[in-house]
């Protein structure tokens, strides 16, 4: 029974922290564009000049 006096306040603090982090994420627009990350992976286009190191001839 004595452990409940310690565990309940700790659980309330953890819930408050989780709610605070969630509210921060919503206010900083972390959930605005959920599909962009998936499209970035699927339709990744190389920028010009990115693969220059691979296309150079090796030194002899």
PyMOL Python script that loads the backbone (N, CA, C, O; Angstrom):
from pymol import cmd

cmd.read_pdbstr("""\
ATOM      1  N   UNK A   1       0.828  -1.198   0.000  1.00  0.00           N
ATOM      2  CA  UNK A   1       0.000   0.000   0.000  1.00  0.00           C
ATOM      3  C   UNK A   1       0.870   1.258   0.000  1.00  0.00           C
ATOM      4  O   UNK A   1       0.531   2.260  -0.630  1.00  0.00           O
ATOM      5  N   UNK A   2       1.978   1.190   0.705  1.00  0.00           N
ATOM      6  CA  UNK A   2       2.857   2.355   0.780  1.00  0.00           C
ATOM      7  C   UNK A   2       3.488   2.667  -0.570  1.00  0.00           C
ATOM      8  O   UNK A   2       3.806   3.820  -0.862  1.00  0.00           O
ATOM      9  N   UNK A   3       3.669   1.632  -1.396  1.00  0.00           N
ATOM     10  CA  UNK A   3       4.273   1.868  -2.710  1.00  0.00           C
ATOM     11  C   UNK A   3       3.334   2.646  -3.632  1.00  0.00           C
ATOM     12  O   UNK A   3       3.792   3.331  -4.546  1.00  0.00           O
ATOM     13  N   UNK A   4       2.026   2.545  -3.397  1.00  0.00           N
ATOM     14  CA  UNK A   4       1.073   3.300  -4.209  1.00  0.00           C
ATOM     15  C   UNK A   4       1.224   4.799  -4.006  1.00  0.00           C
ATOM     16  O   UNK A   4       0.994   5.582  -4.927  1.00  0.00           O
ATOM     17  N   UNK A   5       1.611   5.198  -2.798  1.00  0.00           N
ATOM     18  CA  UNK A   5       1.811   6.621  -2.524  1.00  0.00           C
ATOM     19  C   UNK A   5       2.981   7.190  -3.330  1.00  0.00           C
ATOM     20  O   UNK A   5       3.057   8.398  -3.552  1.00  0.00           O
ATOM     21  N   UNK A   6       3.868   6.337  -3.755  1.00  0.00           N
ATOM     22  CA  UNK A   6       4.989   6.751  -4.585  1.00  0.00           C
ATOM     23  C   UNK A   6       4.685   6.566  -6.072  1.00  0.00           C
ATOM     24  O   UNK A   6       5.027   7.430  -6.880  1.00  0.00           O
ATOM     25  N   UNK A   7       4.053   5.460  -6.443  1.00  0.00           N
ATOM     26  CA  UNK A   7       3.835   5.140  -7.852  1.00  0.00           C
ATOM     27  C   UNK A   7       2.774   6.013  -8.514  1.00  0.00           C
ATOM     28  O   UNK A   7       2.911   6.353  -9.690  1.00  0.00           O
ATOM     29  N   UNK A   8       1.732   6.380  -7.798  1.00  0.00           N
ATOM     30  CA  UNK A   8       0.666   7.195  -8.392  1.00  0.00           C
ATOM     31  C   UNK A   8       1.172   8.590  -8.761  1.00  0.00           C
ATOM     32  O   UNK A   8       0.892   9.035  -9.875  1.00  0.00           O
ATOM     33  N   UNK A   9       1.889   9.303  -7.911  1.00  0.00           N
ATOM     34  CA  UNK A   9       2.427  10.602  -8.343  1.00  0.00           C
ATOM     35  C   UNK A   9       3.432  10.495  -9.496  1.00  0.00           C
ATOM     36  O   UNK A   9       3.470  11.359 -10.371  1.00  0.00           O
ATOM     37  N   UNK A  10       4.241   9.438  -9.493  1.00  0.00           N
ATOM     38  CA  UNK A  10       5.180   9.248 -10.601  1.00  0.00           C
ATOM     39  C   UNK A  10       4.420   9.021 -11.904  1.00  0.00           C
ATOM     40  O   UNK A  10       4.808   9.558 -12.942  1.00  0.00           O
ATOM     41  N   UNK A  11       3.356   8.243 -11.868  1.00  0.00           N
ATOM     42  CA  UNK A  11       2.553   8.002 -13.066  1.00  0.00           C
ATOM     43  C   UNK A  11       1.887   9.290 -13.542  1.00  0.00           C
ATOM     44  O   UNK A  11       1.803   9.532 -14.746  1.00  0.00           O
ATOM     45  N   UNK A  12       1.422  10.104 -12.627  1.00  0.00           N
ATOM     46  CA  UNK A  12       0.791  11.380 -13.008  1.00  0.00           C
ATOM     47  C   UNK A  12       1.813  12.306 -13.648  1.00  0.00           C
ATOM     48  O   UNK A  12       1.496  13.004 -14.611  1.00  0.00           O
ATOM     49  N   UNK A  13       3.031  12.323 -13.127  1.00  0.00           N
ATOM     50  CA  UNK A  13       4.088  13.154 -13.717  1.00  0.00           C
ATOM     51  C   UNK A  13       4.418  12.670 -15.130  1.00  0.00           C
ATOM     52  O   UNK A  13       4.580  13.488 -16.035  1.00  0.00           O
ATOM     53  N   UNK A  14       4.518  11.358 -15.331  1.00  0.00           N
ATOM     54  CA  UNK A  14       4.789  10.822 -16.667  1.00  0.00           C
ATOM     55  C   UNK A  14       3.676  11.157 -17.655  1.00  0.00           C
ATOM     56  O   UNK A  14       3.952  11.478 -18.811  1.00  0.00           O
ATOM     57  N   UNK A  15       2.443  11.088 -17.218  1.00  0.00           N
ATOM     58  CA  UNK A  15       1.316  11.432 -18.093  1.00  0.00           C
ATOM     59  C   UNK A  15       1.363  12.911 -18.453  1.00  0.00           C
ATOM     60  O   UNK A  15       1.120  13.276 -19.603  1.00  0.00           O
ATOM     61  N   UNK A  16       1.673  13.761 -17.487  1.00  0.00           N
ATOM     62  CA  UNK A  16       1.777  15.200 -17.771  1.00  0.00           C
ATOM     63  C   UNK A  16       2.903  15.487 -18.757  1.00  0.00           C
ATOM     64  O   UNK A  16       2.748  16.324 -19.647  1.00  0.00           O
ATOM     65  N   UNK A  17       4.020  14.810 -18.611  1.00  0.00           N
ATOM     66  CA  UNK A  17       5.132  14.991 -19.546  1.00  0.00           C
ATOM     67  C   UNK A  17       4.731  14.532 -20.946  1.00  0.00           C
ATOM     68  O   UNK A  17       5.032  15.217 -21.924  1.00  0.00           O
ATOM     69  N   UNK A  18       4.061  13.392 -21.060  1.00  0.00           N
ATOM     70  CA  UNK A  18       3.637  12.877 -22.361  1.00  0.00           C
ATOM     71  C   UNK A  18       2.635  13.814 -23.014  1.00  0.00           C
ATOM     72  O   UNK A  18       2.719  14.054 -24.218  1.00  0.00           O
ATOM     73  N   UNK A  19       1.700  14.342 -22.262  1.00  0.00           N
ATOM     74  CA  UNK A  19       0.724  15.287 -22.808  1.00  0.00           C
ATOM     75  C   UNK A  19       1.430  16.566 -23.248  1.00  0.00           C
ATOM     76  O   UNK A  19       1.093  17.129 -24.290  1.00  0.00           O
ATOM     77  N   UNK A  20       2.394  17.027 -22.475  1.00  0.00           N
ATOM     78  CA  UNK A  20       3.151  18.218 -22.843  1.00  0.00           C
ATOM     79  C   UNK A  20       3.926  18.029 -24.136  1.00  0.00           C
ATOM     80  O   UNK A  20       3.942  18.921 -24.984  1.00  0.00           O
ATOM     81  N   UNK A  21       4.562  16.886 -24.296  1.00  0.00           N
ATOM     82  CA  UNK A  21       5.292  16.598 -25.533  1.00  0.00           C
ATOM     83  C   UNK A  21       4.340  16.507 -26.709  1.00  0.00           C
ATOM     84  O   UNK A  21       4.656  16.995 -27.795  1.00  0.00           O
ATOM     85  N   UNK A  22       3.185  15.895 -26.517  1.00  0.00           N
ATOM     86  CA  UNK A  22       2.203  15.797 -27.592  1.00  0.00           C
ATOM     87  C   UNK A  22       1.698  17.176 -27.999  1.00  0.00           C
ATOM     88  O   UNK A  22       1.586  17.469 -29.190  1.00  0.00           O
ATOM     89  N   UNK A  23       1.394  18.020 -27.024  1.00  0.00           N
ATOM     90  CA  UNK A  23       0.916  19.365 -27.348  1.00  0.00           C
ATOM     91  C   UNK A  23       1.995  20.183 -28.051  1.00  0.00           C
ATOM     92  O   UNK A  23       1.693  20.956 -28.961  1.00  0.00           O
ATOM     93  N   UNK A  24       3.252  20.018 -27.634  1.00  0.00           N
ATOM     94  CA  UNK A  24       4.349  20.705 -28.324  1.00  0.00           C
ATOM     95  C   UNK A  24       4.433  20.258 -29.781  1.00  0.00           C
ATOM     96  O   UNK A  24       4.621  21.081 -30.677  1.00  0.00           O
ATOM     97  N   UNK A  25       4.294  18.953 -30.015  1.00  0.00           N
ATOM     98  CA  UNK A  25       4.388  18.434 -31.378  1.00  0.00           C
ATOM     99  C   UNK A  25       3.248  18.959 -32.242  1.00  0.00           C
ATOM    100  O   UNK A  25       3.457  19.268 -33.416  1.00  0.00           O
ATOM    101  N   UNK A  26       2.056  19.065 -31.684  1.00  0.00           N
ATOM    102  CA  UNK A  26       0.922  19.575 -32.451  1.00  0.00           C
ATOM    103  C   UNK A  26       1.109  21.058 -32.743  1.00  0.00           C
ATOM    104  O   UNK A  26       0.846  21.498 -33.862  1.00  0.00           O
ATOM    105  N   UNK A  27       1.550  21.825 -31.778  1.00  0.00           N
ATOM    106  CA  UNK A  27       1.722  23.271 -31.973  1.00  0.00           C
ATOM    107  C   UNK A  27       2.871  23.596 -32.912  1.00  0.00           C
ATOM    108  O   UNK A  27       2.825  24.617 -33.598  1.00  0.00           O
ATOM    109  N   UNK A  28       3.900  22.760 -32.963  1.00  0.00           N
ATOM    110  CA  UNK A  28       5.029  23.026 -33.856  1.00  0.00           C
ATOM    111  C   UNK A  28       4.831  22.364 -35.217  1.00  0.00           C
ATOM    112  O   UNK A  28       5.774  22.245 -35.999  1.00  0.00           O
ATOM    113  N   UNK A  29       3.611  21.939 -35.492  1.00  0.00           N
ATOM    114  CA  UNK A  29       3.177  21.407 -36.795  1.00  0.00           C
ATOM    115  C   UNK A  29       3.964  20.172 -37.220  1.00  0.00           C
ATOM    116  O   UNK A  29       4.307  20.030 -38.393  1.00  0.00           O
ATOM    117  N   UNK A  30       4.249  19.286 -36.285  1.00  0.00           N
ATOM    118  CA  UNK A  30       4.940  18.043 -36.606  1.00  0.00           C
ATOM    119  C   UNK A  30       4.038  17.078 -37.371  1.00  0.00           C
ATOM    120  O   UNK A  30       4.536  16.187 -38.060  1.00  0.00           O
ATOM    121  N   UNK A  31       2.724  17.241 -37.260  1.00  0.00           N
ATOM    122  CA  UNK A  31       1.789  16.307 -37.873  1.00  0.00           C
ATOM    123  C   UNK A  31       1.105  16.890 -39.100  1.00  0.00           C
ATOM    124  O   UNK A  31       0.097  16.345 -39.553  1.00  0.00           O
ATOM    125  N   UNK A  32       1.623  17.980 -39.649  1.00  0.00           N
ATOM    126  CA  UNK A  32       0.963  18.631 -40.778  1.00  0.00           C
ATOM    127  C   UNK A  32       1.055  17.812 -42.058  1.00  0.00           C
ATOM    128  O   UNK A  32       0.046  17.627 -42.739  1.00  0.00           O
ATOM    129  N   UNK A  33       2.234  17.320 -42.399  1.00  0.00           N
ATOM    130  CA  UNK A  33       2.429  16.627 -43.665  1.00  0.00           C
ATOM    131  C   UNK A  33       2.943  15.221 -43.392  1.00  0.00           C
ATOM    132  O   UNK A  33       4.151  14.989 -43.349  1.00  0.00           O
ATOM    133  N   UNK A  34       2.022  14.290 -43.208  1.00  0.00           N
ATOM    134  CA  UNK A  34       2.403  12.937 -42.834  1.00  0.00           C
ATOM    135  C   UNK A  34       2.881  12.107 -44.017  1.00  0.00           C
ATOM    136  O   UNK A  34       3.598  11.125 -43.822  1.00  0.00           O
ATOM    137  N   UNK A  35       2.506  12.472 -45.236  1.00  0.00           N
ATOM    138  CA  UNK A  35       2.838  11.653 -46.398  1.00  0.00           C
ATOM    139  C   UNK A  35       4.135  12.074 -47.073  1.00  0.00           C
ATOM    140  O   UNK A  35       4.656  11.313 -47.889  1.00  0.00           O
ATOM    141  N   UNK A  36       4.677  13.239 -46.776  1.00  0.00           N
ATOM    142  CA  UNK A  36       5.866  13.728 -47.462  1.00  0.00           C
ATOM    143  C   UNK A  36       7.067  12.813 -47.258  1.00  0.00           C
ATOM    144  O   UNK A  36       7.818  12.561 -48.201  1.00  0.00           O
ATOM    145  N   UNK A  37       7.257  12.317 -46.051  1.00  0.00           N
ATOM    146  CA  UNK A  37       8.414  11.465 -45.787  1.00  0.00           C
ATOM    147  C   UNK A  37       8.364  10.185 -46.612  1.00  0.00           C
ATOM    148  O   UNK A  37       9.397   9.717 -47.092  1.00  0.00           O
ATOM    149  N   UNK A  38       7.190   9.624 -46.780  1.00  0.00           N
ATOM    150  CA  UNK A  38       7.052   8.433 -47.606  1.00  0.00           C
ATOM    151  C   UNK A  38       7.346   8.717 -49.069  1.00  0.00           C
ATOM    152  O   UNK A  38       7.994   7.915 -49.741  1.00  0.00           O
ATOM    153  N   UNK A  39       6.874   9.847 -49.562  1.00  0.00           N
ATOM    154  CA  UNK A  39       7.144  10.217 -50.947  1.00  0.00           C
ATOM    155  C   UNK A  39       8.621  10.516 -51.165  1.00  0.00           C
ATOM    156  O   UNK A  39       9.160  10.212 -52.229  1.00  0.00           O
ATOM    157  N   UNK A  40       9.274  11.100 -50.187  1.00  0.00           N
ATOM    158  CA  UNK A  40      10.695  11.384 -50.323  1.00  0.00           C
ATOM    159  C   UNK A  40      11.502  10.106 -50.502  1.00  0.00           C
ATOM    160  O   UNK A  40      12.482  10.089 -51.246  1.00  0.00           O
ATOM    161  N   UNK A  41      11.104   9.054 -49.834  1.00  0.00           N
ATOM    162  CA  UNK A  41      11.825   7.789 -49.955  1.00  0.00           C
ATOM    163  C   UNK A  41      11.533   7.133 -51.298  1.00  0.00           C
ATOM    164  O   UNK A  41      12.451   6.640 -51.954  1.00  0.00           O
ATOM    165  N   UNK A  42      10.273   7.121 -51.716  1.00  0.00           N
ATOM    166  CA  UNK A  42       9.897   6.438 -52.945  1.00  0.00           C
ATOM    167  C   UNK A  42      10.363   7.168 -54.198  1.00  0.00           C
ATOM    168  O   UNK A  42      10.795   6.531 -55.159  1.00  0.00           O
ATOM    169  N   UNK A  43      10.282   8.474 -54.200  1.00  0.00           N
ATOM    170  CA  UNK A  43      10.578   9.253 -55.393  1.00  0.00           C
ATOM    171  C   UNK A  43      11.819  10.103 -55.194  1.00  0.00           C
ATOM    172  O   UNK A  43      11.812  11.300 -55.484  1.00  0.00           O
ATOM    173  N   UNK A  44      12.875   9.492 -54.704  1.00  0.00           N
ATOM    174  CA  UNK A  44      14.119  10.198 -54.443  1.00  0.00           C
ATOM    175  C   UNK A  44      14.815  10.494 -55.760  1.00  0.00           C
ATOM    176  O   UNK A  44      15.094   9.584 -56.541  1.00  0.00           O
ATOM    177  N   UNK A  45      15.095  11.761 -56.006  1.00  0.00           N
ATOM    178  CA  UNK A  45      15.786  12.163 -57.220  1.00  0.00           C
ATOM    179  C   UNK A  45      17.159  12.677 -56.837  1.00  0.00           C
ATOM    180  O   UNK A  45      17.306  13.475 -55.913  1.00  0.00           O
ATOM    181  N   UNK A  46      18.158  12.207 -57.562  1.00  0.00           N
ATOM    182  CA  UNK A  46      19.514  12.671 -57.303  1.00  0.00           C
ATOM    183  C   UNK A  46      19.685  14.086 -57.815  1.00  0.00           C
ATOM    184  O   UNK A  46      19.223  14.428 -58.904  1.00  0.00           O
ATOM    185  N   UNK A  47      20.348  14.896 -57.026  1.00  0.00           N
ATOM    186  CA  UNK A  47      20.625  16.257 -57.440  1.00  0.00           C
ATOM    187  C   UNK A  47      21.849  16.257 -58.358  1.00  0.00           C
ATOM    188  O   UNK A  47      22.744  15.430 -58.186  1.00  0.00           O
ATOM    189  N   UNK A  48      21.900  17.168 -59.325  1.00  0.00           N
ATOM    190  CA  UNK A  48      23.075  17.207 -60.201  1.00  0.00           C
ATOM    191  C   UNK A  48      24.341  17.487 -59.407  1.00  0.00           C
ATOM    192  O   UNK A  48      24.350  18.320 -58.500  1.00  0.00           O
ATOM    193  N   UNK A  49      25.413  16.777 -59.762  1.00  0.00           N
ATOM    194  CA  UNK A  49      26.683  16.975 -59.084  1.00  0.00           C
ATOM    195  C   UNK A  49      26.841  16.142 -57.835  1.00  0.00           C
ATOM    196  O   UNK A  49      27.893  16.178 -57.197  1.00  0.00           O
ATOM    197  N   UNK A  50      25.814  15.389 -57.472  1.00  0.00           N
ATOM    198  CA  UNK A  50      25.889  14.608 -56.243  1.00  0.00           C
ATOM    199  C   UNK A  50      26.777  13.378 -56.434  1.00  0.00           C
ATOM    200  O   UNK A  50      27.449  12.953 -55.494  1.00  0.00           O
ATOM    201  N   UNK A  51      26.789  12.808 -57.626  1.00  0.00           N
ATOM    202  CA  UNK A  51      27.534  11.576 -57.876  1.00  0.00           C
ATOM    203  C   UNK A  51      28.829  11.844 -58.637  1.00  0.00           C
ATOM    204  O   UNK A  51      29.293  10.966 -59.366  1.00  0.00           O
ATOM    205  N   UNK A  52      29.415  12.996 -58.496  1.00  0.00           N
ATOM    206  CA  UNK A  52      30.628  13.314 -59.221  1.00  0.00           C
ATOM    207  C   UNK A  52      31.796  12.443 -58.774  1.00  0.00           C
ATOM    208  O   UNK A  52      32.657  12.105 -59.586  1.00  0.00           O
ATOM    209  N   UNK A  53      31.836  12.089 -57.541  1.00  0.00           N
ATOM    210  CA  UNK A  53      32.945  11.267 -57.050  1.00  0.00           C
ATOM    211  C   UNK A  53      32.928   9.889 -57.684  1.00  0.00           C
ATOM    212  O   UNK A  53      33.984   9.288 -57.877  1.00  0.00           O
ATOM    213  N   UNK A  54      31.750   9.377 -58.013  1.00  0.00           N
ATOM    214  CA  UNK A  54      31.640   8.046 -58.609  1.00  0.00           C
ATOM    215  C   UNK A  54      31.947   8.070 -60.102  1.00  0.00           C
ATOM    216  O   UNK A  54      32.361   7.049 -60.651  1.00  0.00           O
ATOM    217  N   UNK A  55      31.756   9.205 -60.778  1.00  0.00           N
ATOM    218  CA  UNK A  55      31.933   9.247 -62.218  1.00  0.00           C
ATOM    219  C   UNK A  55      33.334   9.674 -62.644  1.00  0.00           C
ATOM    220  O   UNK A  55      33.654   9.600 -63.830  1.00  0.00           O
ATOM    221  N   UNK A  56      34.179  10.119 -61.715  1.00  0.00           N
ATOM    222  CA  UNK A  56      35.542  10.500 -62.051  1.00  0.00           C
ATOM    223  C   UNK A  56      36.377   9.273 -62.345  1.00  0.00           C
ATOM    224  O   UNK A  56      36.170   8.199 -61.780  1.00  0.00           O
ATOM    225  N   UNK A  57      37.316   9.459 -63.235  1.00  0.00           N
ATOM    226  CA  UNK A  57      38.215   8.346 -63.573  1.00  0.00           C
ATOM    227  C   UNK A  57      39.237   8.176 -62.459  1.00  0.00           C
ATOM    228  O   UNK A  57      39.716   9.159 -61.895  1.00  0.00           O
ATOM    229  N   UNK A  58      39.567   6.943 -62.147  1.00  0.00           N
ATOM    230  CA  UNK A  58      40.591   6.726 -61.108  1.00  0.00           C
ATOM    231  C   UNK A  58      41.970   7.148 -61.620  1.00  0.00           C
ATOM    232  O   UNK A  58      42.250   7.074 -62.816  1.00  0.00           O
ATOM    233  N   UNK A  59      42.811   7.582 -60.711  1.00  0.00           N
ATOM    234  CA  UNK A  59      44.164   7.964 -61.065  1.00  0.00           C
ATOM    235  C   UNK A  59      45.002   6.738 -61.364  1.00  0.00           C
ATOM    236  O   UNK A  59      44.848   5.687 -60.743  1.00  0.00           O
ATOM    237  N   UNK A  60      45.881   6.894 -62.317  1.00  0.00           N
ATOM    238  CA  UNK A  60      46.741   5.774 -62.685  1.00  0.00           C
ATOM    239  C   UNK A  60      48.124   5.948 -62.151  1.00  0.00           C
ATOM    240  O   UNK A  60      48.981   5.092 -62.369  1.00  0.00           O
TER     241      UNK A  60
END
""", "prot")
cmd.dss("prot")
cmd.show_as("cartoon", "prot")
cmd.util.cbc("prot")
cmd.orient("prot")
